[in-house]
């Protein structure tokens, strides 16, 4: 088995003394604050935007590469989330 002790000492340095850590171990744990609703949401291409809009149910299907490219191009052109474009498409289909 490889001896990693030399590698770890160079990267991490010497551990803190017990006197330096005594207060930290006694301190209460505090959870991070939740983001405030007054923050302006930034439109992104990740799952956070779905939670921000109330869309939490995942809907997956398989499509062709051509359809995916066309769908994403239209959504980007119109500044829509993919879910918003899908909702608009369903509304248009039902109202035809």
N, C-alpha and C positions, 0 to 999 in steps of 0.2 A: 504494500500500500504506500502511496506517496506521502511524504512528510510535508504538510502545508503550513507548519507552524512559522517558518521563516517568512513565507509569503504574507500571512495574515498580520504579522507584527509590522511589516513594512507598510502595508496598506492602512491598517487601522490605528496603529500607534499603541501606546500603553493604555490599558483600561483605567478608568477613573478610580480614585481611591474610595473606600467605603464612606469616608466623611463627606465626599463630594456628592454622593448619591443618596444619603440617608433621608434628606428632605423630599427628594423626588418620589421615593417609594411610599412615603406617608401621605403625599398630596392626593386629593380626590381626583378621579377621572372626570373630565368634562367633555361632553359631546360637542362637535362643531355646530355652529349656529346654522339654521336653515336659511336659504336665500330669501330675501324679502320680495314681496310681490311688486314692489315699486321699481324693481330693477327692469330695465328694458330688455326683453328677450332678443337674442340674436338668432336669426334663422340659420340653422346648420343642417348638416346632412347626417346627423347621428340620432340615436334613440332619445336624447334629451328633448328634442323638439316634439316628439310624439307625446311625452308625458306633459309637456307644457300646454299642449292643445287638448288634453283630455283623451287622447287616443292611446289606450294602453293595451288593447287586444291585438295580438299579432295575427296577420293575415298573410299567409304565404302561398304562392302558386308558381308554377313553372311557365315561363314564356320564352319565345325565341329571342335571340340576341338582337335581331332587327326591331322587334316590338319594344324591347327594353330600351334600346337607344332612342327610338322615336318618342317613347313615353317620357323618358328623362329629359330629352331635348325640349319638349313642349312644357314640362313642369318648370324647367329652368328659365325658358323664355318668358313664361307668364308669372314667374316668382311664386310658384306654388310648391307645397310639399307634395310628395307622391300620393299621400293619402287624400289630400284635398283634390287633386286631379282625378283620382279614382272615384271620389264622391260625386264630383261634377259629371263624370262620365255616366255613372249610374243614374243620376237625376235626369240627364239628357235622354238616356235610354228609356226610362220609365215614362217620360213626358212626350215621347214621339207619337 
